[in-house]
């Protein structure tokens, strides 16, 4: 039993999320909207910065490039690292304005789950998402291969994958660029999204009349909505993934649980894209 930490054992009997924290709902909503806009601005800014560093400065280098749209999309993916880190820092800083002085702020303590506890949580999350994934595709009669990115980046018309997945697949042919982009996709952006969507806004809704399950549903919906440019089935999966992450936050009371699970999922998805492009017979 020693491999299972005290918080893991305690979470089997009760919810560990602290509902006594009562951040300002109005400030939390304003922060959510502001952080979303800030994240988009950061990503666009760093996308242009990376693009011009790669292709030369000046409007001409962007307007006259034959593959400017695809190259800019790649640059934006690379720019996710600084954009995500700055957004996460901004979310942490703005949280101080949301929580009352007597509260501890966002639940960023590291839970004492133990080695087997962490393994059980992460494995349970991955299995749960995959079961939802395959159940949804099977119920709708959709072939998952139709959503596997092929090649061509933003010009890929052979699959119904999301834009990020298409661009990552195109970056596989440039392993160094893919490796540079990976930390932003797998660490920085998941951390930023968890702090933004399951930080003060989650606590504010959970402590309101909507309650903790209202917080899970509403924050999952808001998180899914920012992915509306993705195929609708991906948006649905993201919403359901949000329900699982929100439940994990309630159960274990720490954002580090959702951050770690989110990072691992993005890592697995990115490596799956890399592997699919290197299989024999792949385009």
Secondary structure, DSSP 8 states (H G I E B T S, - for coil): -TTS-HHHHHHTTS--S-TT----HHHHHHHHHHHHHHHHHHHHHHHHHHHHHHH-SSHHHHHS-TTHHHHHHHHHHHTHHHHHHHHHHHHHHHHHHHS-TTS--S--------HHHHHHHHHHHHHHHHHHHHHHHHHHT--GGGGS--SSGGG--S----HHHHHHHHHTTSHHHHHHHHHIIIIIHHHHHHHHHSSHHHHHHHTSTTHHHHHHHHHHHHHHHTTTTS-HHHHHHHHHHHHHHHHHHHHH--HHHHHHHHHHHHHHHHHHHHHHHTSTT--
